[in-house]
Amino acid sequence: MKRIAFCFVVLTVTLVASEVPVVQRIEDAIRAAEPGWQCQHAVLDAPPPVVPSEKWLVASVWRYTSKTGNRETVIMLISQVESRSDAHMSLDFMHEQSMHEGKVASGWKVKTYSLGDEAYLATNGSRYEIHFRKDRVIVRVKTDSILLAERFAKDAEAQISAN
Protein backbone atom coordinates (compact mmCIF):
# COMPACT_ATOMS: atom_id res chain seq x y z
CA MET A 1 0.00 0.00 0.00
CA LYS A 2 2.85 2.39 0.80
CA ARG A 3 4.32 1.79 -2.67
CA ILE A 4 0.97 2.67 -4.35
CA ALA A 5 0.63 5.85 -2.28
CA PHE A 6 4.21 6.85 -3.09
CA CYS A 7 3.63 6.28 -6.82
CA PHE A 8 0.48 8.40 -6.68
CA VAL A 9 2.31 11.26 -4.96
CA VAL A 10 5.18 11.13 -7.45
CA LEU A 11 2.77 11.03 -10.40
CA THR A 12 0.76 13.95 -9.02
CA VAL A 13 3.85 16.04 -8.37
CA THR A 14 5.20 15.22 -11.84
CA LEU A 15 1.95 16.27 -13.54
CA VAL A 16 1.73 19.53 -11.61
CA ALA A 17 5.42 20.30 -12.15
CA SER A 18 5.03 19.84 -15.92
CA GLU A 19 2.24 22.44 -15.98
CA VAL A 20 3.88 25.09 -13.82
CA PRO A 21 6.47 26.16 -16.42
CA VAL A 22 3.87 27.32 -18.97
CA VAL A 23 2.19 29.57 -16.40
CA GLN A 24 5.54 30.84 -15.14
CA ARG A 25 6.78 31.52 -18.69
CA ILE A 26 3.62 33.45 -19.53
CA GLU A 27 3.74 35.52 -16.35
CA ASP A 28 7.46 36.24 -16.75
CA ALA A 29 6.91 37.34 -20.37
CA ILE A 30 4.09 39.68 -19.39
CA ARG A 31 6.15 41.16 -16.54
CA ALA A 32 8.99 41.82 -19.03
CA ALA A 33 6.70 43.27 -21.71
CA GLU A 34 4.44 45.23 -19.36
CA PRO A 35 6.61 46.88 -16.67
CA GLY A 36 4.61 48.30 -13.78
CA TRP A 37 1.79 45.78 -14.04
CA GLN A 38 1.02 43.84 -10.86
CA CYS A 39 -0.26 40.27 -10.95
CA GLN A 40 -2.50 38.69 -8.35
CA HIS A 41 -3.69 35.12 -8.52
CA ALA A 42 -7.41 34.89 -8.04
CA VAL A 43 -9.73 32.23 -6.75
CA LEU A 44 -11.86 31.13 -9.67
CA ASP A 45 -15.51 30.69 -8.79
CA ALA A 46 -16.88 29.50 -12.11
CA PRO A 47 -19.21 26.84 -13.43
CA PRO A 48 -17.58 23.49 -14.21
CA PRO A 49 -15.69 23.44 -17.50
CA VAL A 50 -17.47 22.37 -20.68
CA VAL A 51 -14.86 19.67 -21.25
CA PRO A 52 -14.41 17.22 -18.34
CA SER A 53 -10.63 16.96 -18.86
CA GLU A 54 -10.15 20.74 -18.57
CA LYS A 55 -8.08 21.68 -15.54
CA TRP A 56 -7.60 25.28 -14.45
CA LEU A 57 -3.92 26.17 -14.09
CA VAL A 58 -4.31 29.78 -12.98
CA ALA A 59 -6.70 32.68 -12.79
CA SER A 60 -4.80 35.96 -12.61
CA VAL A 61 -5.74 39.61 -12.40
CA TRP A 62 -3.21 42.05 -13.84
CA ARG A 63 -3.51 45.68 -12.68
CA TYR A 64 -1.79 48.88 -13.67
CA THR A 65 -2.20 52.43 -12.37
CA SER A 66 -0.73 55.21 -14.50
CA LYS A 67 0.95 58.31 -13.08
CA THR A 68 -2.30 60.19 -13.72
CA GLY A 69 -4.27 57.62 -11.70
CA ASN A 70 -5.88 55.86 -14.66
CA ARG A 71 -6.43 52.19 -13.74
CA GLU A 72 -6.40 49.28 -16.14
CA THR A 73 -7.20 45.62 -15.46
CA VAL A 74 -6.68 42.45 -17.45
CA ILE A 75 -8.06 39.08 -16.36
CA MET A 76 -6.28 36.00 -17.66
CA LEU A 77 -7.50 32.43 -17.25
CA ILE A 78 -5.23 29.56 -18.27
CA SER A 79 -6.31 25.95 -18.42
CA GLN A 80 -5.13 22.71 -19.95
CA VAL A 81 -6.92 19.68 -21.37
CA GLU A 82 -5.90 16.12 -22.17
CA SER A 83 -6.14 16.30 -25.98
CA ARG A 84 -6.30 18.74 -28.88
CA SER A 85 -9.87 17.66 -29.62
CA ASP A 86 -10.80 18.55 -26.01
CA ALA A 87 -9.08 21.92 -26.51
CA HIS A 88 -11.18 22.52 -29.63
CA MET A 89 -14.36 21.54 -27.77
CA SER A 90 -13.55 23.90 -24.89
CA LEU A 91 -13.74 26.84 -27.32
CA ASP A 92 -16.77 25.46 -29.14
CA PHE A 93 -19.17 27.94 -27.54
CA MET A 94 -17.15 30.83 -29.03
CA HIS A 95 -17.83 29.95 -32.67
CA GLU A 96 -19.72 32.57 -34.65
CA GLN A 97 -22.42 29.96 -35.23
CA SER A 98 -23.04 29.92 -31.47
CA MET A 99 -24.50 33.44 -31.73
CA HIS A 100 -27.24 32.09 -33.98
CA GLU A 101 -27.89 29.25 -31.55
CA GLY A 102 -28.25 31.65 -28.60
CA LYS A 103 -25.07 30.48 -26.83
CA VAL A 104 -23.49 33.94 -26.71
CA ALA A 105 -24.80 36.58 -24.30
CA SER A 106 -27.08 39.22 -25.75
CA GLY A 107 -25.16 42.19 -27.13
CA TRP A 108 -21.93 40.27 -27.66
CA LYS A 109 -20.40 39.64 -31.06
CA VAL A 110 -17.87 36.93 -31.78
CA LYS A 111 -15.48 36.59 -34.69
CA THR A 112 -12.51 34.41 -35.46
CA TYR A 113 -9.13 35.80 -34.52
CA SER A 114 -5.66 34.89 -35.78
CA LEU A 115 -3.70 33.49 -32.85
CA GLY A 116 -2.50 30.04 -31.81
CA ASP A 117 -4.28 27.00 -33.25
CA GLU A 118 -7.76 28.54 -32.91
CA ALA A 119 -8.91 31.86 -31.48
CA TYR A 120 -11.95 34.10 -31.10
CA LEU A 121 -12.44 37.76 -30.29
CA ALA A 122 -15.66 38.65 -28.49
CA THR A 123 -16.90 42.15 -27.71
CA ASN A 124 -19.96 43.93 -26.47
CA GLY A 125 -18.55 47.33 -27.46
CA SER A 126 -16.99 48.13 -24.08
CA ARG A 127 -15.44 44.78 -23.05
CA TYR A 128 -13.13 42.58 -25.10
CA GLU A 129 -12.24 38.93 -24.72
CA ILE A 130 -9.75 36.86 -26.66
CA HIS A 131 -10.06 33.12 -26.15
CA PHE A 132 -7.46 30.97 -27.85
CA ARG A 133 -5.91 27.54 -27.75
CA LYS A 134 -2.47 26.37 -28.67
CA ASP A 135 -1.88 22.65 -28.48
CA ARG A 136 -3.67 21.60 -25.26
CA VAL A 137 -3.47 24.96 -23.47
CA ILE A 138 -6.44 27.33 -23.44
CA VAL A 139 -6.05 31.03 -22.57
CA ARG A 140 -8.85 33.53 -22.00
CA VAL A 141 -7.98 37.23 -21.78
CA LYS A 142 -10.64 39.74 -20.65
CA THR A 143 -10.37 43.53 -20.43
CA ASP A 144 -11.97 46.79 -21.54
CA SER A 145 -9.29 47.59 -24.14
CA ILE A 146 -8.81 45.74 -27.41
CA LEU A 147 -5.15 46.79 -27.44
CA LEU A 148 -4.55 45.31 -23.98
CA ALA A 149 -6.40 42.11 -24.88
CA GLU A 150 -4.24 41.69 -27.97
CA ARG A 151 -0.95 42.47 -26.19
CA PHE A 152 -1.56 40.10 -23.30
CA ALA A 153 -2.91 37.32 -25.53
CA LYS A 154 0.09 37.57 -27.88
CA ASP A 155 2.53 37.60 -24.94
CA ALA A 156 0.89 34.44 -23.59
CA GLU A 157 0.71 32.67 -26.96
CA ALA A 158 4.42 33.20 -27.58
CA GLN A 159 5.26 31.23 -24.43
CA ILE A 160 3.20 28.11 -25.22
CA SER A 161 5.14 25.35 -26.96
CA ALA A 162 3.34 23.43 -29.66
CA ASN A 163 3.86 19.69 -29.33
Residue pairs with C-beta under 8 A, 6 or more apart in sequence:
19 55
19 57
19 80
22 57
22 78
22 80
22 137
22 159
22 160
22 161
23 57
23 58
23 78
25 159
26 76
26 78
26 139
26 155
26 156
26 159
26 160
27 39
27 60
28 159
29 155
29 156
29 158
29 159
30 37
30 39
30 62
30 152
30 155
30 156
31 37
31 39
33 151
33 155
34 62
34 64
34 151
34 152
34 155
36 64
37 62
37 63
37 64
37 74
38 62
38 63
38 64
39 60
39 61
39 62
40 60
40 61
40 63
41 58
41 59
41 60
41 61
42 59
42 60
42 61
42 75
43 59
44 56
44 59
44 77
49 56
49 79
49 90
50 89
50 90
50 92
50 93
51 81
51 86
51 87
51 89
51 90
53 81
53 82
53 83
53 86
54 79
54 80
54 81
54 86
54 90
54 138
55 79
55 80
55 81
56 77
56 78
56 79
57 78
57 79
57 80
58 76
58 77
58 78
59 75
59 76
59 77
59 78
60 75
60 76
60 77
60 78
61 73
61 74
61 75
61 76
62 73
62 74
62 75
62 76
62 152
63 71
63 72
63 73
64 71
64 72
64 73
65 71
65 72
66 72
72 143
72 144
72 145
72 148
73 143
73 144
74 141
74 142
74 143
74 148
74 149
74 152
75 140
75 141
75 142
75 143
76 139
76 140
76 141
76 142
76 152
76 156
77 139
77 140
77 142
78 137
78 138
78 139
78 140
78 156
79 90
79 137
79 138
80 136
80 137
80 138
81 87
81 90
81 136
81 138
82 136
83 136
84 117
84 135
84 136
86 136
87 117
87 118
87 133
87 135
87 136
87 137
87 138
88 118
88 133
90 133
90 138
91 118
91 120
91 131
91 132
91 133
91 138
92 98
93 103
93 104
94 104
94 110
94 120
94 122
94 131
95 110
95 120
96 110
96 111
96 112
98 104
98 110
99 108
99 109
99 110
104 110
104 122
105 124
107 124
107 125
108 122
108 123
108 124
109 122
109 123
109 124
110 120
110 121
110 122
111 120
111 121
112 119
112 120
112 121
113 119
113 120
113 121
113 130
113 132
115 130
115 132
115 153
115 154
115 157
116 132
116 133
116 134
116 139
116 157
116 160
117 132
117 133
117 134
117 135
117 162
118 132
118 133
119 130
119 131
119 132
119 133
119 153
120 130
120 131
120 132
121 128
121 129
121 130
121 146
121 149
122 128
122 129
122 130
122 131
123 129
123 146
126 144
127 142
127 143
127 144
128 142
128 143
128 144
128 145
128 146
128 148
128 149
129 140
129 141
129 142
129 149
130 139
130 140
130 141
130 149
130 150
130 153
131 138
131 139
131 140
131 141
132 138
132 139
132 153
132 157
133 139
134 157
134 160
134 162
135 160
135 161
135 162
135 163
136 163
137 160
139 153
139 156
139 157
139 160
141 149
141 152
141 153
141 156
142 149
143 149
143 152
